[in-house]
Amino acid sequence: MNKKFWTIVIIILATAGVAVAAYYIWFHDNKEYVNPEILEPEVFHDIEFDADLLPGLWKENEVYYRYNEDGTAVTWDLADDVMEDEGTEVEWTLEQDIFTHLYHMEIGGIIPKVYNMKSLELDFMEYEDDYGVNHKFTKVEELQLIN
């Protein structure tokens, strides 16, 4: 009888545990889960920049970018003894404050780089990458390229 009694007690406790767990799952798990990687409110990208200001020749130290109106560009670095005709081809887009470069590599493949545009004026541009590195460019004339 002692064995039968404890078997019934264990069955009753197990059934009660399952009933409490089912009640909790059914009635108390009404939380809304949000995936922060997908959620991107528009308020973070509400600054508009005029992409028509980009075409032209831009310089930061010895690094040059020539942006074209058709969304293409070329970049080169005089410090590495690379001239414009040897430069890397780039495709660019500017949507609100998101400035995207797609670098076409010589060995094949495309490397994307996404920046946050901070300032874009007639002769000055500043943007920042995801690591907090600022790039400040000034627009230069063709005659200044030689210097």
HULIN-V232839 format. One record per backbone hydrogen bond with DSSP energy under -0.5 kcal/mol. CO is the residue of the C=O (numbers start at 1). NH is the residue of the N-H. Records with the same first field share a line. If there is no record, write none. Layout:
BEGIN
CO = NH  NH
END
This chain:
BEGIN
1 = 5
2 = 6
3 = 7
4 = 8
5 = 9
6 = 10
7 = 11
8 = 12
9 = 13
10 = 14
11 = 15
12 = 16
13 = 17
14 = 18
15 = 19
16 = 20
17 = 21
18 = 22
19 = 23
20 = 24
21 = 25
22 = 26
23 = 27
24 = 28
25 = 29
28 = 30
31 = 33
34 = 36
35 = 38  39
41 = 44
42 = 45
43 = 46
49 = 51
50 = 53
51 = 54  55
56 = 58  67
57 = 140
58 = 65
59 = 138
60 = 63
62 = 78
63 = 60
64 = 76
65 = 58  67
66 = 74
67 = 56
68 = 71
71 = 92
72 = 68
73 = 90
74 = 66
75 = 88
76 = 64
77 = 80  82
78 = 81
83 = 86
84 = 87
88 = 75
89 = 104
90 = 73
91 = 102
93 = 100
94 = 96
95 = 98
96 = 49
97 = 99  117
98 = 95  100
99 = 115
100 = 93
101 = 103  113
102 = 91
103 = 105  111
104 = 89
105 = 108
109 = 105
110 = 112
111 = 103
113 = 101
115 = 99  117
116 = 128
119 = 126
123 = 139
124 = 121
125 = 137
126 = 118  119
127 = 135
128 = 116
129 = 132
132 = 134
133 = 129
135 = 127  137
137 = 125
138 = 59
140 = 57
141 = 144  145
142 = 145
143 = 146
END
